[in-house]
Each structure stands twice: as structure tokens, then as C-alpha cells.
Amino acid sequence: MDFEKLPRFKRETIGIVCRVSEWANIFGVEIEEIERQIMLAHGWADNNPKKAPKKNILRYLYNWMLIADRKGSLRKKPLQNYRENRPPEEELMTGEDFRRLREAI
């Protein structure tokens, strides 16, 4: 994790690095997900300077993880692609079936 890109959290680098694996175990996710949430929390703090934490960054990050876990954004969700249910092969119409149907009409 590059703390040069996270200037607001730079003074707590050691504390954050020590707790990343602990948070991953607590929330049952991969370390990459925790690091992604730290980047999101930093982005939020940069864009909301009046509300951003001035002290106790570790508490802020832990609370951020709790909220993300509660909302479901801490876990990667698989993409749910639309998939049409296909009938069994024996129920599919063939070209011959279409020809007979046209002749019947």
C-alpha cells in the first residue's frame, strides 16, 4: 500500500499496516478489499475536509469498515449477467418443424 498517495493517513502508516490483516480477519475478506476501502475512505476525507477526521484515524477507518460491511460494499459481488433459461434440446424446434408449421397455416 502506497501511503505517498494517502497523505491524510501518512502519520498513522504503521498502525494502519499492522491492522490491515486484523481487519481482514474480522470482516472475513481479502486484504485487497481492506486496502480498497482505505483508499475509498481517504478519497472521502479529501473531498469532505470539514468532516474529515483530524485525529484518531484508526477509529475512523474501523468505523468505515463496519459501515461498508453493513452496507455490503466490503465484499466483492460477482457480476450477475442475464442468462435466459433455455428449454431442453428435445423441445427446441428445428427447421423442419418450422416448415411443417408454415405449410399447416
C-alpha positions as CSV (number, residue, x, y, z in Angstrom):
1,M,0.0,0.0,0.0
2,D,1.5,3.3,-1.1
3,F,1.0,5.9,1.7
4,E,2.5,8.6,-0.6
5,K,-0.9,8.6,-2.3
6,L,-2.6,8.8,1.1
7,P,-1.2,12.0,2.8
8,R,-4.1,12.2,5.3
9,F,-3.2,8.8,6.7
10,K,0.6,9.1,6.4
11,R,1.2,9.7,10.1
12,E,-0.7,6.5,11.0
13,T,1.1,4.3,8.5
14,I,2.4,1.8,11.0
15,G,-0.9,1.5,12.8
16,I,-2.8,1.0,9.6
17,V,-0.4,-1.5,8.2
18,C,-0.5,-3.5,11.4
19,R,-4.3,-3.6,11.4
20,V,-5.0,-4.4,7.8
21,S,-4.6,-8.2,8.3
22,E,-6.5,-8.0,11.5
23,W,-9.4,-6.2,9.8
24,A,-9.4,-8.7,7.0
25,N,-9.8,-11.5,9.6
26,I,-12.5,-9.7,11.5
27,F,-14.6,-8.9,8.4
28,G,-13.7,-12.2,6.6
29,V,-12.5,-10.6,3.4
30,E,-9.2,-10.4,1.5
31,I,-6.6,-7.9,2.4
32,E,-7.0,-6.2,-1.1
33,E,-10.6,-5.4,-0.1
34,I,-9.5,-3.7,3.1
35,E,-6.9,-1.7,1.2
36,R,-9.5,-0.7,-1.4
37,Q,-11.8,0.5,1.4
38,I,-8.9,2.5,2.9
39,M,-8.4,4.2,-0.5
40,L,-12.1,5.0,-0.6
41,A,-12.1,6.4,2.9
42,H,-9.1,8.6,2.0
43,G,-10.9,9.8,-1.1
44,W,-14.0,10.7,1.0
45,A,-11.9,12.5,3.6
46,D,-10.2,14.5,0.8
47,N,-13.5,15.6,-0.7
48,N,-15.0,16.4,2.7
49,P,-12.3,18.3,4.5
50,K,-14.6,19.8,7.1
51,K,-16.0,16.4,8.1
52,A,-12.7,14.5,7.7
53,P,-11.1,13.1,10.9
54,K,-8.3,15.2,12.3
55,K,-7.2,12.6,14.9
56,N,-7.9,9.0,15.7
57,I,-7.6,7.8,12.1
58,L,-7.6,4.2,13.1
59,R,-11.0,4.6,14.8
60,Y,-12.3,6.4,11.7
61,L,-11.1,3.5,9.4
62,Y,-12.5,0.8,11.6
63,N,-15.9,2.5,11.6
64,W,-15.6,3.0,7.9
65,M,-15.1,-0.8,7.5
66,L,-18.1,-1.5,9.8
67,I,-20.4,0.7,7.7
68,A,-19.0,-0.8,4.5
69,D,-19.6,-4.3,5.9
70,R,-23.1,-3.4,7.0
71,K,-24.0,-2.0,3.6
72,G,-22.4,-4.9,1.7
73,S,-19.8,-2.9,-0.1
74,L,-16.9,-4.5,1.7
75,R,-17.3,-7.8,-0.2
76,K,-16.8,-8.2,-3.9
77,K,-20.0,-9.2,-5.5
78,P,-20.0,-11.4,-8.5
79,L,-21.3,-9.9,-11.7
80,Q,-24.8,-11.2,-12.3
81,N,-25.2,-11.5,-16.0
82,Y,-28.6,-12.0,-17.5
83,R,-29.0,-15.6,-18.7
84,E,-32.1,-16.8,-20.3
85,N,-33.4,-20.2,-19.4
86,R,-33.1,-22.5,-22.4
87,P,-35.5,-25.3,-22.9
88,P,-34.2,-28.8,-23.2
89,E,-32.8,-29.8,-26.7
90,E,-35.6,-32.2,-27.4
91,E,-38.2,-29.3,-27.0
92,L,-36.4,-27.0,-29.4
93,M,-38.0,-26.6,-32.9
94,T,-35.9,-27.5,-35.9
95,G,-36.1,-26.0,-39.4
96,E,-38.2,-29.0,-40.4
97,D,-40.7,-28.2,-37.6
98,F,-41.0,-24.6,-38.8
99,R,-41.5,-25.7,-42.4
100,R,-44.4,-28.0,-41.4
101,L,-45.9,-25.3,-39.3
102,R,-45.9,-22.8,-42.2
103,E,-47.5,-25.4,-44.5
104,A,-50.2,-26.0,-42.0
105,I,-51.1,-22.4,-41.9
